[in-house]
Amino acid sequence: MAKKLAKKAAAKKVTKAAPGKKIISKAPASKAAKAGAANKPGAKPAAKPASAPIAKPVAKAPLGNGGVGVAIKQPGEFSVTTGDGLTPAQIGAELVAMFNRGEFEQIEHKFWSPDIESIEGLGVNLGWRGRHAVEQKGQAWMRDHHIHGASAEGPFVGSSGFAVRFKMDVETKSTGQRVMMDEVAVYTVHNGKIIREEFMYAMMG
């Protein structure tokens, strides 16, 4: 009796449907049977599941001053950083505050690089390189000028440095001429120091 029941369980299963019709369902094929069918001559290989494309890593710009990296997207683009130390925004804000307090020499001692370059604008068209040479230039100018009043505005901050607008009421001692100077100074920063300054100015009598 037990053998007859086992044979019936392995046989085709018949499920009832609408009257007069029968739906015959076969027992699930084993893995071995499936493998044998796949190896038959003329059998189509089973399609492999599509795999998602591997995303290539996006190059990030080097970070400087605690900034946020920017993805390099196009040929010819490059990142700009001022290195370690104080940022252009920090130096610029303190420089403006110190200038407005009349702390001119303190600015030089605090922020100038030993290799600083100083460029004077239209009408002068000269540059000085190295801290000693730039200090000598400034001292010579101060000996022949008296500042009646001065103010600074800014900073206007960029990627490589910052700019400041200066207004000065200046009298030239050797000639007695007194003028209002309106100039913009552009400062380049590297590793928390000013490595270049360029003065661009207009003079109004």
C-alpha positions as CSV (number, residue, x, y, z in Angstrom):
1,M,0.0,0.0,0.0
2,A,2.8,2.5,0.9
3,K,4.5,1.8,-2.5
4,K,1.3,2.6,-4.4
5,L,1.0,6.0,-2.5
6,A,4.6,6.9,-3.3
7,K,4.0,6.2,-7.0
8,K,0.9,8.3,-7.1
9,A,2.8,11.3,-5.4
10,A,5.5,11.1,-8.1
11,A,3.1,10.9,-11.0
12,K,1.5,13.8,-12.8
13,K,-0.6,16.0,-10.7
14,V,-4.1,16.7,-11.9
15,T,-6.0,19.8,-10.7
16,K,-9.6,20.4,-11.3
17,A,-10.8,23.3,-13.5
18,A,-13.9,24.1,-15.5
19,P,-16.2,21.1,-16.2
20,G,-14.9,18.9,-18.9
21,K,-11.4,20.3,-18.7
22,K,-8.3,19.2,-16.8
23,I,-5.1,21.2,-16.2
24,I,-2.1,18.9,-15.9
25,S,0.9,20.4,-14.0
26,K,4.3,18.7,-13.9
27,A,6.4,18.4,-10.8
28,P,9.3,21.0,-10.8
29,A,12.3,19.8,-12.8
30,S,15.5,19.1,-10.8
31,K,18.7,21.1,-11.3
32,A,20.3,18.2,-13.0
33,A,17.5,17.9,-15.5
34,K,17.8,21.7,-16.3
35,A,21.6,21.4,-16.8
36,G,21.1,18.4,-19.1
37,A,18.5,20.4,-21.2
38,A,20.9,23.3,-21.5
39,N,23.7,21.0,-22.8
40,K,21.6,19.5,-25.6
41,P,22.7,20.3,-29.2
42,G,21.0,23.4,-30.5
43,A,20.0,24.6,-27.1
44,K,20.2,28.4,-26.5
45,P,22.5,29.5,-23.7
46,A,20.8,30.9,-20.7
47,A,20.8,34.8,-20.7
48,K,23.0,36.2,-18.0
49,P,21.5,38.9,-15.8
50,A,22.5,42.4,-16.9
51,S,25.0,43.9,-14.5
52,A,25.0,47.7,-13.7
53,P,27.9,49.6,-15.3
54,I,30.8,50.2,-13.0
55,A,31.0,53.9,-12.1
56,K,34.4,55.4,-12.6
57,P,35.7,57.5,-9.7
58,V,35.5,61.3,-10.2
59,A,38.7,63.2,-9.7
60,K,38.5,65.7,-7.0
61,A,40.4,69.0,-6.8
62,P,43.1,69.2,-4.1
63,L,41.7,70.8,-1.0
64,G,43.2,73.8,0.5
65,N,42.3,75.9,3.6
66,G,39.7,73.4,4.7
67,G,37.6,74.1,1.5
68,V,35.3,71.8,-0.3
69,G,36.7,69.8,-3.3
70,V,35.3,70.5,-6.7
71,A,35.1,67.8,-9.3
72,I,37.3,68.3,-12.4
73,K,34.8,68.1,-15.3
74,Q,36.5,69.3,-18.4
75,P,40.0,69.2,-20.0
76,G,41.9,72.3,-19.2
77,E,40.3,72.9,-15.9
78,F,42.5,73.0,-12.8
79,S,42.1,73.6,-9.1
80,V,43.3,76.7,-7.3
81,T,44.5,76.6,-3.7
82,T,46.5,78.9,-1.5
83,G,48.0,76.0,0.5
84,D,48.0,75.8,4.3
85,G,47.7,78.5,6.9
86,L,45.3,81.5,7.0
87,T,42.9,81.8,4.1
88,P,42.7,84.9,1.8
89,A,39.5,85.8,3.5
90,Q,41.1,85.7,7.0
91,I,44.2,87.7,6.0
92,G,42.1,90.2,4.0
93,A,39.7,90.9,6.9
94,E,42.5,91.4,9.4
95,L,44.5,93.5,7.0
96,V,41.6,95.9,6.4
97,A,40.9,96.2,10.2
98,M,44.6,96.8,11.0
99,F,44.9,99.5,8.2
100,N,41.9,101.3,9.5
101,R,43.5,101.4,13.0
102,G,46.6,102.9,11.5
103,E,48.7,99.7,12.1
104,F,50.6,99.9,8.8
105,E,53.9,98.4,9.9
106,Q,52.2,95.7,11.8
107,I,50.6,94.5,8.6
108,E,54.0,94.0,7.0
109,H,55.5,92.1,10.0
110,K,52.5,89.8,10.3
111,F,51.6,88.9,6.7
112,W,54.5,89.5,4.4
113,S,56.4,86.6,3.0
114,P,60.2,86.9,3.0
115,D,60.0,86.6,-0.8
116,I,57.2,89.1,-1.3
117,E,57.0,91.1,-4.6
118,S,55.5,94.6,-4.6
119,I,54.4,96.1,-7.9
120,E,53.5,99.8,-8.3
121,G,50.9,100.8,-10.9
122,L,50.5,103.0,-13.9
123,G,53.0,105.9,-14.0
124,V,55.5,104.0,-11.9
125,N,55.7,100.6,-13.5
126,L,58.3,99.2,-11.2
127,G,58.5,96.1,-8.9
128,W,60.5,95.2,-5.9
129,R,61.4,91.6,-4.8
130,G,62.2,90.4,-1.4
131,R,61.1,91.7,2.0
132,H,64.1,94.0,2.5
133,A,63.7,95.7,-0.9
134,V,60.0,96.2,-0.4
135,E,60.5,97.6,3.1
136,Q,63.1,100.1,1.7
137,K,60.6,101.2,-1.0
138,G,57.9,101.8,1.6
139,Q,60.1,103.7,3.9
140,A,61.4,106.0,1.1
141,W,57.7,106.8,0.2
142,M,56.8,107.5,3.8
143,R,59.7,109.9,4.2
144,D,58.4,112.1,1.4
145,H,54.7,111.9,2.2
146,H,52.3,112.8,5.0
147,I,49.0,110.9,5.3
148,H,46.2,113.2,6.5
149,G,43.7,110.4,6.4
150,A,43.3,106.9,5.1
151,S,40.7,104.1,5.0
152,A,40.4,100.6,3.5
153,E,37.4,98.8,2.1
154,G,37.0,95.1,1.6
155,P,38.3,92.5,1.4
156,F,37.1,91.3,-2.0
157,V,38.1,87.6,-1.9
158,G,39.2,85.4,-4.8
159,S,40.7,81.9,-5.2
160,S,44.3,82.9,-5.1
161,G,44.1,86.0,-2.9
162,F,42.1,89.1,-2.2
163,A,41.8,92.8,-3.1
164,V,41.3,95.9,-1.0
165,R,40.3,99.5,-2.0
166,F,42.3,102.2,-0.3
167,K,41.5,105.9,-0.1
168,M,44.1,108.3,1.2
169,D,44.5,112.0,1.7
170,V,48.2,112.4,1.0
171,E,50.5,115.4,0.9
172,T,53.9,115.2,-0.9
173,K,56.4,116.9,1.4
174,S,59.0,117.8,-1.4
175,T,56.4,119.6,-3.6
176,G,53.7,120.5,-1.2
177,Q,51.1,118.9,-3.5
178,R,48.1,117.4,-1.7
179,V,46.0,114.8,-3.5
180,M,43.3,112.2,-2.8
181,M,44.5,108.8,-3.8
182,D,42.1,106.1,-4.7
183,E,43.7,102.7,-5.4
184,V,43.0,99.0,-5.4
185,A,45.6,96.6,-4.1
186,V,45.6,93.0,-5.3
187,Y,47.2,90.5,-2.9
188,T,48.3,86.9,-3.8
189,V,48.4,84.5,-0.8
190,H,50.4,81.3,-0.3
191,N,50.6,79.2,2.8
192,G,49.1,82.0,5.0
193,K,51.4,84.8,3.8
194,I,51.2,87.5,1.2
195,I,53.7,86.7,-1.6
196,R,52.7,89.4,-4.1
197,E,51.0,92.8,-4.0
198,E,50.1,95.0,-6.9
199,F,48.7,98.6,-6.6
200,M,46.4,99.9,-9.3
201,Y,45.4,103.5,-8.7
202,A,43.9,106.7,-9.9
203,M,44.8,110.1,-8.5
204,M,42.3,113.0,-8.2
205,G,43.5,116.5,-7.4
